Each structure stands twice: as structure tokens, then as C-alpha cells.
Amino acid sequence: MPSGGGYNIRVPGVQKLHVRPTPRIGGIALVAGAVVSMFLLGSGAAALWGLICLTAIPAFLAGLIEDLTKQVGVKTRLCATIVSGLLFCMISGYAVRKTAIPGLDVLFGFAPFAVLFTAVAIGGIANAINIIDGVNGLASGAVIIILLGFAVVAGNAGDMPLQAICLVAAGSILGFFLLNYPMGLIFFGDAGAYTAGFVLAVVAVLLPARNPELSPLIGLLALSYPVMETLVSIHRRLVREGTNPGQPDRLHLHSLVYRSFARRAAQAIGLPAMRNPMTSTVMWFFPFLSALLCVLAAQSTIGVVLSIGLVGASYLLAYRRVALLRPIRRREEELPA
């Protein structure tokens, strides 16, 4: 256990690229900001935001207990985020009801299936945000960028309450972000990553559900970067390496960028200690691209599908490019633990 009683200091995991113990209280800061921001919203938006915050409690608590004890398993945390998603769907009545994919909409017309799918998807996105939380500002910056994209789309659709919620959520995370990036004074922790991911996933469900003129796949486009990171990680561990897909490693794209491009760039400008935040700066390209395409193709399902393909192809091309810089096995051994 680290110093400080072992309850609020980060112990870097195999997938984390930090080298000193740091308080992981970002989740607490995020929740505090969310509660205070409730008083800034109109009655309609405040009620919905309050429901989002209330149903996020299981995800937040599972992450917080893990932050404090390091004793909560991956499956337990995944289940907690799914429970949060299930609570939100059952209380609010919102769920994924339409996909614009031939044949699938019949299944989503069956309410129990739609609710269960939505809950699992929300839990998956919450965990995906935790996966990309490996360098200073990457996860929180990505969430802010995507929320701002959602805010623009909601505003263009005339959904002012949801736009206000997006802006308030982004503002709640911004306070933490300024302390996390670039110097990493505090970290998100699992509580922060799961809570932010839950909020992001819920907004992705709400946006097309409340505004049927939007493509039902717009949420998938906005979240395509963390989704791609998760899918590639599962494939790498399960298919290529034959290991547990929940087992952390140091072969995420941000890990490889940290070891290659960011290291060289930081050395070139004479600031080697800046390669951690420089990694985030490079990786923000993907959520920025996704958010921009959401704004441009919001009402066109064909445009959204093509955009998802563009983001996915860009990610895979970048991963291949960075992975070829040196043998992966050797690089993994050299990455900081």
C-alpha cells in the first residue's frame, strides 16, 4: 500500500503510464461539481440531470471502493455500471429503440430486450472510458470533447434542456481536468472514469431518443474511439494472445504513442517529462474527429455510418503505424509499469 493510509493514492497499474503516487479523487470532485451544477439548470433539465446523477451511484460506488481498497474485481465493477444503466432505463423510460439496421429494429421493439441491451451498452461505455484513462487528461479531455459535440447537436435539434445538461456535465469535468492536465496533480480514479463514462453513455442514448430526426447511430459515432479501443483490446487479448480479455496490458494505442511518437516529440523540444500530456494531445484527435462528424452528419444515417467507418479506419491505421515502429513484445517490456 502506498503512503497516505492507502486509501486515496494511486498505485500505477500495468496499463497506467504514471510514475509517482497521486491522489485519485477525481470521482469525488466530479460528483461534487455535478451536485452543485444542478442549481444552475432550469427545472426540466435539473430533474433529468438529477436522475442521471442518482442512477450513477452504483457505478460511482463500485469505482470508489476500488480506488480505496483495490479489492473490487473487473466483473463486479462491470455489473455495477450495468446496474446503473438498468436503473436509468427503468426509471426514465429511455432506451435504445431504433438502430436503422434492417432486422434489428424488430428486436428493439421488444421492450425488455431494448432495456437490457441499453443497460449493457451503458455499462460497456463506462468501462471503455476507464480503459482509455491511462495518461494525463486523455479520458477527461475526450469526455469533454464528446459532450461539447453532443451539446452542439442538441442545440441544433432544439433540445435546450439536453444541451444544458451536456454543458453542465462538461463543466463539472473541466474543474478536474485543469488539475489533471498536464501535470497530473490528481487522477480520475475508477470512480471518476465510470461516472463520466456513464453520463456520456446516457447522453448518447438520450440524444436520438428525444430527437427522432437525428440518426439513431449518432451515439455510436460519438463514442467510436473508446469503443474501438475496447474492441481492439478484446481481440488482442482473447484472439491473438489467448488471455483474459479483462486482463490489463500496456498495448493500448495511447500506450504505444507514449512510448514512440510522444517520447520523440518531447525529446525534440527538450521537455522529456511532457511526453505524458503530449500523448493525450495526440490522442484527442479521435474524439475531436468523432464529435465533428456528429455535428456534420447528425441527421443522416448513411453519413453517420460512413463516419463511423472513417473513425474506425483511422484508429486501425494509426495503431498499425505505431505498432510497426518497434516489435510489440519488446516495447511492452520497456513501457513504464
N, C-alpha and C positions, 0 to 999 in steps of 0.2 A: 504493500500500500504506500502511496506517496504521502508526503507530509501534509499537514493541514487536517489531520483526523481521517484522511482517506475518503472524505465524503464530497468534496467539490473540486477536486483537482484531477485533471485529465491524465490518464495513463495511455500514452500513444499506442494504438493497436497496429497490427501488421499492415493495415491499409492506410494508416494515417501518416502524413508527411510533416510531423512536428517533432521537435527535439527537446522541448522543455515542458515541465508540468505547468498547466494553465487551468484556471477555474473554468468549469464547463457549466456555467449558469445561464447560458443564453436562453434556455427554455423558460426559466423563471422571468427573465427580463421581457421576453416576448409576450408571455401571458399577462404580465403587469401592464405592458403597453396596450394590449388588446382590451383589457378591462377599462382602462382609463379612456381609451378612444371611443368606447360605447356612448359616452356622454356627448360626443361630437356629432353623432348621427341623428337624423330625423327618426321619428317613431317607427316607421315601416322598416327602414334599414337597420335600426337598432335592435328590433325584435329578431330579425333574421340573423344578424351578427351575434346576438346573444345566444341564439340556438346553436349556431356554428361553434361558438366557444364552449357551450355547455356539453355538446356531444363530443368535443375533442378531449374531454377529461380522461377517458380510458387510455387513449394514445399518449397523452401527456404524462400520466402517472406511470405507465409502463416504461417510458423513456427516462423519467426522473429517477425511478427506483434503480434502473440500470446504471444511470450516471452516478448514483450514490453508492451502490453496492457491487456493481459488475457481476451480478448474480442472476440476471434475467435472460433466459435463452432467446435465441432469434425467433423460434416458433411462437413463444409466448408473446413477444413484442408484436409479431405479425398478427396474431389473433387479437390483441388489444386494439390495434389500428382498424382491423376489420369490424370489431365490435363498435368502435366509434362510427364507422361508416354505416353500419346497420342501424344504430340509434338515430343517426341523422335522417336516413331514408324513411324509417318508420314514423318518426315524429313529424318531419316536414312534408312527407308525401312526395318528395322529389326522388327521381331515379332515372337511369338511362332507359328511355322508352323507344328510342328510334336510332338506327345506325345508318340508314340509307344503303345498307348492304343487302342485296336480294336474298330472301330466305331467312335472314336473321331477325328481321323485324317481327316475324310471327312469334318467335321465342320471346322477344322483349315485350310483346303484347300480353304475356302471361306474367302478372304482377309479381308473384313470388320469385320467379327467375330473374326479373328485372332488378328487384331489390337486392337479391343475393349477389348477382353479378356486380351491381354498383358498389355494394359494400366491400367486396373482394378487390375491386379495382381501386377504390379509395385507399384501402389498406396497402395495396401494392405500390401506389404512387407515394404514399407516406414513407414506405421503406426505400423507394428509389431515391428520394431526396436524401435520406440518410446515407445511401451508398455514395452519392457524389459529394458528401461532406468530408472532404479529405484535405483540402488546403484552405488557407485563409480567404474567406469571402466567397468561395465558389458556390456553395449551396444557397446561402442567404442572398447573394447577388443574383443568382439565377431565379430564385423565387420572386424577388422584387421585379426583375425584368419581365417575367411572365405575367405577374399581377398587373403591371402597368399596361402590358399589351391587352390583357383582359379588360382593363378599365377603359381603354380607347374603344374596344369593340362594344362593350356595354353602353358607353356613351353614344356611339354611332347608332345603336339599336334603340336608343331612348330609354334604356333601363337605368335610370339615375340612382335608385337605391343600390343596385348591384355595383354600379360604378363607384359609389361612395364606399361600399364595403371593400372593394379592391384597393382603393386608395388608402383607406384606414389600415388594412392589413399590411400593405407595403410600408406605410409609415411606422407601424408597430415593429416591423423587422428592421427598418432603417436605423433605429437607435442602436440595436445590437450590431448591425453591420459596420457602423462607424468605429466601434471598439474592436471589431474582429479584423477589419481590413484597413491597412495592410499588415499591421504589426501583431495581430493575434493576441490581444490583451485578454479576451475571454473567448470561449468557444461555444458553439451551438449546443453541443451535447446531444444525446439521443432525444431528450425531451424537446429541445428546440427543433431538431430536424423532423421528428414525427409530427409535431404540432403544425409547423409551417407546411409540411407536405400534405397533411390532412386538409388544412384550409385551402391550399392550392387545388387539390383534387375536388373538393366540394364546389369551389367556384367553377371548375371545369364542367361539372355536372349541371350546375345552376344556369350557366350562360345559355346553352341551347334549349334547355327545358323551359326557361322563362321567355325565350325569344325564338319561336319556331322558324322565323325567317332565316336564322343562321344555320350553317351546316351542322348536323349532329356530330360530326367528327372534329369539330374545331378544337375541342379539349384535347384530343389525342395529338393534334398538330402542335398545340402549345406545349405539351408535355413530352414531345418526341425525344428530346435529349436525355432526360432521366430514364425514359422507357428504353431507349436504345442502349444506354449504359447497363441497365439491368438485364436485358435480353442477351447482350453480348457476354456479360459476366456469367450468366447461367450456362450459356453454350460453352464458354471457355472451360468452366469448372466441370460441368457434367459430361459433355461430349468429348472434349479434347483431352482433359486431364483425369476424368473419371473420379472426381472428388465431390464432396458435398456442395451443392450449389449455394448453400448458406455460409460456406467457409470463406472468410475474408482473405484477400490476397493483395498484391501490390502491382497488379497489371491492369488497373483501370486506365482509361485514356489520360486522365489528369495525372496519374502516377507516372506514366511514360513521358508526358510532356514535361513534367517537373524534372525528370532525370536527363532529358535530352535538350529540347529546344529552350526551355526556360533557364536551364543551367548555363547554356552557351550565351544566351542573351544577357543574363545577369553578369556573367564574367566579362562580356564585351563592353559593358558600361561601367565596369569596376565596382559593381554592387552585388557580390555573390549572395549576400543574405536576402536579397529581394527576389530570389527565384520562386519562393513560395507564392507571394502575391502575384508575381508575373504569370504564374501558371493559371491562376484564376482569370486574369485579364485575357489570356488567350482563349480559355475555355468558355468565357461568356459569349463568344461568337455564336455558339449553338443556340442558347436560349434567346439571344437577340434575333437571330435569323428566324426562329420559330415564331416569336412574338410579332415580328414584322410581317411575316407571311399570313399570320392570323388576321391582322388588320386588313391586309390587301385582298384576301380570299375568303373573308368571313361568310359570305352568303353563297359561295359556290362550292358544292361538294366535290366536283371534279377538280377545282383549283386546290381545295384542301388536300385531297388525296395525292395530287401531284406534288404539293408542297411537302407532305409527309415523306414521300419518296425522295425528294431533294435533300431534306434534312438527314434522313437515314443514310443516303448515299454519301453525303458529305462527312458524316461521322465515320462510316466504314473506311472511306478513303483516307481520312486523317489518321485513323487507328493503324491502318496498314502502312502508311507513310512513316509514322513514328516508330512502329514496331520493327521496321526494317533498318532502323539506324544502328542497332546492335542486337545480338542474339537475346531473345526474351529471357531465357533462363539465367544467363549471366547478369542481365540488367536487374532482374528481380533480386538476385543475391546482393547487388550493390546498392539497392534502394535503402534509404534510412528506414528503420523499423518504426 
